[in-house]
Amino acid sequence: MASAYSISQSLALVCKIKCEAPERKAKKRCLRCKTLYLDTDNSPTACSFHGHANGEKGLLALAPPHQGIDGDWTDRSGVIVYKWNDKNNRPNTGRANWKKRWSCCQEYDENAPPCSRGWHVSYDDGFTLY
């Protein structure tokens, strides 16, 4: 019984120390959205950023042109034009026709609104990855 008392007593002491500690007012820089934030303002939807569901950062990178399933030329379809397409009916997939697009949401605009939301993360909290 004495050990249970000492554990509960030490837990109460730890709680008292944490409860009485002054709240940190230092702002942190978010690794995802690059804004400054306070811990009190952080929430599951506080940060807007380009990122994948697996936690990887979204990249704005060059991507080849695509052809839709119905054969119509579109920029948003997602089906790559393969080498077995009719030789005389292939779109020009040369590098000059490649466009930059976000790897996470497939948007072409560099200033497209962020496609993901989550907590702010900071080096100060022990995060070293995006």
N, C-alpha and C positions, 0 to 999 in steps of 0.2 A: 504494500500500500504506500510505503514511503517513496518508492520510485515513481509511482503514478502521480503522487503529489508534486515531486520535483519536476516532472515533465510538464505538468499543467502550469506550475509556477513559472518555469522558464518560457513556456509559450505565452503566458500573460505578459511577461517582461518584454519579450520580442515584440508582441503586439503593441505594447505601450510605447516602446522606442520608435517603432515605425509610424504609429499614429501621431506621435508628438514631433516627429522629424519635420522640419520645414519643407514645404512642397518646392520641388525644383521649378524654377521659373525660366531656366535657360531654354531657348528655342533650339530645335534640332533641324538639320537639313535632311529631307527625305531623299532616299536613293532613287526612288521611282519618278516622282514628279518634280523634284528639285526645289520644292517650297519649304519655307521655315514653318515649323509647327510646335505647339506645346503638347505635352503628354495628355493634358486634360482635354484637348481638342481632338485627339485621335479616336477613331471609331472604325468599324468594318467597312464603311463607305467613304471615309475621309479623303482618300487618295484616288485620283483619276490618272490613268497612265495607259500606254500601249504595252500589252503583255499577253502571254499565252496562259492557258489554263494550268499548265504544268509549272508555272512560276518563272519561265524564261522571259527575258526582255524581248519586246517586239522590235524588229529592225526595219528601217526604211532602206530597202535594197533594190537593185535592178532585177526585174523579172521579165521573162520572155512573153511574147504575145500568145494568146490562147484562141482556140476555135471551139465554138459551142457544139453540143452533141448533135444538134440539128444541122450543123455545117455552117451556120451563120457566124460571121466574124464579129466577136464581141470582146470587150475588155474585161468583163466580169465573170465569164463562164467557169473557168477553172480547169477545163480539159485541155491538156497540152496537145499541140499539133505534132503528131508522130511522123517518122520518116516514111511510113507506108501510105500516107495521103497521096492522092494523084499528083504526079510530078508537076503538071501544068496548072494545078489548082492549089498549090501550097502558098500560104501567105508568106511574106518576106519576114523571116525570123532573125534577120541579121541584127547585130547589136544596136544599130541605129534605131531600130523599132522597139527596143526594150524600154520599159518605163520603170520608174521607181514606184514601189508600193510597200505598204506595211505588211510584214510577214504574219502578223496576228489577226488582222481584220480584212486584209486584201484591199484596203483603201489606197487610192493613188495620190491623194492630196497630202503633201507633207504636213499641213496644218489641220489634218482631219481630227475631229474630236476624239479624245481617248476612248478606247473600247473596253477597258477593264477598270474595276474599282476594287479597293481593298484598304488595308491598314497602311498608314505611313510606316516606313521602315528606315532605320538609321544605323550608322556605324556605332553610335553611342549606346544602342540597345543590343549590340553584339552581332548585328547582321553584317556579313561581309559580301554576300551575294545579293543580286537584285531580288 
